[in-house]
Amino acid sequence: MSPTAVVLGVGPGLGMSIAHRFGREGYDVVLVSRSSERHGRYLAELAAKGVRARAFAVDVRERELLKSTLDEVGPVDVVYYGPGATDLDDLPNEISSTSSDEARAAMDWLYPAIDVTEHVLPKMIERGGGLLFAGGLSAVVPMPVLGALALTAAALRNYAVTLNAALADKGVYAGTLIIGGVVERGDIHQAVQSKPEQFGSLAGHTLDPDDIAETAWQMFVKRDRAEEVFNML
């Protein structure tokens, strides 16, 4: 039986690059995103490369649906966690104006990472495997404009590196990809490109998702570090 990689929050940028990279290594791929609208195209792309894949429409914040979907998938060998807010018209207040209500709402993107880990970890420890979490540069660099989202990024990073320390002697890897730049082909990349008058030029500020996915694979295989920072800002 082939190992299984679950890509949570799959999009046309980094999520699909992760799916292709692990698929190339013989993993069956499970794609999960809030909408099924693009799943057909994603599955066709993977099939064209010889990757076996399935897709599920799940909002990771719907806890019970997320858990039942993971049960349907079966034993999981790798989880990539990359969902998050992508509406550039609904940015939070900057940090000095952040309310506790905004902080609680932003943390809704952290709790599913914990739910997923809790659900898959017992069998993952039996089989070996890994957990990869994608977060923002504000986890390690002060970025006041991101307000409550910076708190979530820092919490997710801390969760990943602390998990790695806890699981190092149990055969399970945990790592975090700290993204400081606009990921090419992704939804945010498309949104920013469509509004140059608002966001300016992207020249020198983009990241190739295939390069990030390659780094993620090397981190998973070598297990020599718990995080990698990609800073184009």
Secondary structure by P-SEA (a helix, b strand, c coil): cbbbbbbccccccaaaaaaaaaaaaccbbbbbcccccaaaaaaaaaaaaccccccccccccaaaaaaaaaaaaccccbbbbbbccccccccccccccccaaaaaaaaaaaaaaaaaaaaccccccccccbbbbbbcccccccccccaaaaaaaaaaaaaaaaaaaacccccbbbbbbbbcccccccaaaaaaaaccccccccccccccaaaaaaaaaaaaaaccccccccccc
